[in-house]
Amino acid sequence: MIYDNHNRPITYLRLAVTDRCNLRCFYCMPEEGIKYLPKHQVLTYEEMERLVRILAQLGVQKVRITGGEPFVRAGLMPFLHRLAAIDGLTDLSLTTNGVLTAPHVAAMAALGVRSVNLSLDTLDRERFRTITRRDELPAVLKTLDALLESGIQTKINAVVMDGQNIEDLIPLTELTRRLPVDVRFIEEMPFNGEGSHYPVLNWTHQRIIHEIREHFPDIEKLPDPPFSTSANYQIPGHQGTIGVIAAFSRTFCGTCNRIRLTAQGTLKTCLYDNGVLDVRAMLRTGATDEELTAAFLQAFAHRPRNGFEAENQRVTVTESMATIGG
């Protein structure tokens, strides 16, 4: 196992396989979309597999595939099969918007994909269309049904947006009554290609849980697993659970065990940093596994203490979450 300079173990990689997406979510990118990377600037599956093998030898045990939207990229399932065979990896998971995912759920379950985070900010079709700028809610709900039927652990990720989906806090919470699903409400972050939408974040993690408690006063705090980014709750009698992620308030940085590789091969040791290592350049100029390992270790030894420190080391935040890897 490897530790950073603040004695935090690094065991979890979020790997973006593409920056492309078939939705245009309000909190992720401008309506016109973003300028996508040319194909030659995106890591190949072979390059990504090599990097995952190196990181697994260093102690990374969990890989979560992200995008953009992972299923927009052709050949994803064969790539997942190769990752599943890497020694040392014990958890292969995936984040998706669910538009193209349903036909692949059975194969993911057979492969051993442990969990899927499904982005779903509203259960109302018109609000879904407004938030995502696409009319795809039926396809996403079909994926939700398929995931629950498959037995894959399913988490719904809902970004809480002032003036956009506040009406959905309680309907989404109600899903946990009859479904074994984890519904996680996430503070909105400034990764939308434009910067922050609000001078002040009104819907903080405290306000979100206060709103839920107003409707479900018997909601109970659960113990949080090690390295959890969410504060977790359950309503008595409900099958599922509730999580609230302080992604903007950054209350969980002290136990962060995750790193990110963007689709263009940039290592991020913090969501809020500006990228700390151009891994693609090293790969394509002939770096050996030993040289890549040394570069990773050097980056981990200079990791910011928290997201505020990382953000203070850059001029501004203007990326899209699709570029970073959701």
N, C-alpha and C positions, 0 to 999 in steps of 0.2 A: 504494500500500500504506500502511496505517496502522499505527502502533506505539503501544503503551501506555507508561506512565510508567517502565517497566523495560526499554524498548527491545525488547519482544517483538512481532513482527508479529501482527496479528489477521486471520486468513484463513479461519476455520472457524466456522460457526454450527451449533449443534444446536437444531433447531426442534421443539418439542413441539406437535403438532396436537390433542392431547386429554389429559386427565388420567384418562380412563376405561380400564379394563383388564378382560379376561375371565379373568385368573388372579388368585390371591391369594397371591403368593409370600411366603414367610417373611421374606425379607430386604428386602421392599419395602413391605409394609403389614400391619396387623393382620388377623386372620382374618375379622373382620366387615367389612373393607374400610375405605375412607375416605369422607368426605363430599365427593361430587363437586361440581364447580362447576355452577351453573345455566347453561343454554345461553347466556344473554345475557352472561355474564361471560367466555366463551371467545372468543378472537379469531376473527373470520370468516376464511375463506380469502382474501377480497379484502384484508383488513387485513394478513394475513401476507404475501401477495404484494407488497404495497406496501413493507413493511419489508424484505423480502429484496432488492427492487430498490435501495432506498437503501443497504443494507449492501454489495451487490455494487459499487455505484459507489464505495464507500469502500475496497474491496479484498478483501472476502470472496469467496473462490473456491469454497469447498466448503460444501454444506448437507447435513446429515444429519437426516432426518425421524425423530422419536421420539414417544413417548407418555408415560404410558400405553401402550396398544397402538394404533399408527396405524390399523390396518385396522378398528378398532371404529368409527371415524368415517366416516360416509357421504361419498361424493364424493372420496375420497382420490386415486384415479387421475387424474381430470381436473385436480386441483390439481397433481399431479406433472408433468403435461404442461405446465402454465403455467410452473412453476418451471424446467423444462428449457429453456424458450425465453428465459430472462433473460440478457442480455448480461453477460459477465464470469464467470458460473458455469461451472466446468469439471468439477465433481464433484458429482453428486447421489447420495446414499446413503441407507440406511434401516436402522433397528434395529427388530426385531420379535420377538415370542415365537413366531411361526410357526403359531399355531392357525388363523388365517383366511387365511394368506398364499399357500398353494400355488396357488389358482386365478388369482392375479395375477402369478405369476413370469414367464410368457412375455411379458406386456405390459410388465413392468418392464424386461426384457432388451431388448425392441424400443425402448423409450423411451431406453435408454442409462444406466439406473441402474448405477452403477459397482460398488458393493459393498453387501452386506447383512450386518449383524451379527445372528446368530440366538441368542437367549437359550436355553441348554440346559444345565442344571446337573447332569443325570444321564441315564444311558441305561437306568436301571432303572425300570420302570413304577410300581412301588409307591413307590419313593423320590420319583419325579416327583410322584405324587399327594400325598404327604406335604408336599413342599416347596411346591408350587403350590396345594395344596388343590383341585385339579381333575384329572380323569383324561383328559389330552389329549396324552399322549406320542405316540400313533400319528399324530395330525395334524401334530405338530411334525416328526417324522421324515419324513413325506411332503413337507413343505416343504423339508427339508434335501436330499432326493433331487432335488426339482424345481430347487432353486438350483444344485446341482452339475451337473445336466444342462444348465442354461441357459447356463453359462459365466460367470455373475456371480460375482465374487470373494466367497467366503463365509467369514465368521469366526464361530466358535462362542464365545459369551461364557458362561463358567461362573463363578458366584460361589462361592468356597470357604467353606463353613460348617462350623464345628466341630460334630461330632455329627450332621450332616445328610447330607453327600455326600462325605466324605473317601474313601470306598471307590471313588468315581468318578474320582479323579485319574488313575489308570493306564488304565482303560478309555477315557476321553476322549482321553488322550494316544495310545493305540493307534489311534484313528481316523486319525491323520496318517500311519500306515504305508501305507494303501491309498487314501486320499482326498486330493485337493489342497485341503485345508481348513486354515485357521489356527485353532487352539484356544487361546483366551486365558483364563487363570485370573486371577480378579479378587479382591483382598482385599475382604472384606465391609466395608461402610460403614454409618454409623448412620442411613441414610435409609429407615427402615421405618415411620415414623409413631409410633414409640415411643421412639426413642433407641437407643444401642448395646446389643447383646445380651450383651456380655461386658465384664467389668472390664478385661481385657487381651486384645488381639487375638493369639490363639495362632498362627493360620495366616497369618503374614506372607509377603511375597513371597520372602524368603530361605528360609523353611521349605518353601514350595510347591516351589521349584525343587530344593531338597535332596531332597525326597521323590521327585520325578521322576528325579533323578540316581541315586538308590539303585537304581531299576529299569532305568534306561538310562544307564549310566556313560559311554557314548561321546557323550552329547548335547553339541552344539557351540553356542557363542555366535555369533549372527549380528550383523552391523552393524545398528544401529537406524536407520531412516529419520529424516529431520529431523522434529521435533515429535512423535515417537512417544511414546505413553503406556505402551507395553509394552516390556519387555526381551525380546528375541526369540532363539529357539533353534531348532535342527533336529537331529533324530536321523538319522545317516547311513543312507541307503537309504529314508527315509520321504519320501513325496510332499509332505506338509504340514509346517507349522511350529508351534511352541509359542510363546506369549507369556505373560508374567506381568506383571500391571498392579498397581502399588503404589498403589491408589486411596486407601487409608487412610493409608499411610506417606507418600504425597505426595512421591515422589522426583523427579517429572518437572515440577514447577511452573516451574522456571527456563526451560523452553522451551515453555510452554503458549501455543498460538495460537488457543484456542477461547473462544467466548462461548456463552451459552444464552438462548433466549427461551422462557419457560414458556407453557403454553396460555392462561393468563389475561393474558399480555402483560407479564410482568415480566422485565426484563433482569438476567441474572446474569453478571458478568464472572469469577466463580469458582464452582465447584460448591458450595463451602462458605460462600459469602456469603448474606446474607439477602434478596438482591434489591436492586439499586441504582437502578432506574429503572422507573417505572410507565408503560410505553409505551402501554398501552391507554387510560389517561386522556388522554394527549396526543393520540392518534388521535381520540378521541371528543369532544374539545373543540376540534377544528378546527386542530390544529397543521399547519403547512406542512412540506413536505419539508425545507426549509432549517432549520426549527426542530428537527425530529427529528434531522437530521444533527448539528446543534450539540449536542444533548443526548447523542447517542451519543458524540461526541468528548470531551465533558466527562466522561462515565462512564469511558471508556477511559483518560483522563489521571489517574484516581484508583484504578487497579486495585491490589488487594493483591498483595504480593510472592509470596505462596504461600497454600496452603489453611489453614495454621495461623494466619497473620495474619488471614485472612478469618473463620475460626471464632472467634478471640479477640474480634472486633468484634461478636459477638452473644451473647445470653444462653444459648441452648441450641439443639440441633439436633433437631427433632422432625418434619420433613416426611417425607412418603412420596416415594420416587423417582418414583412415577407423577405426583406433583404437580410435581416439578422438571423431569422429562423425562429418561428413562433414557439 
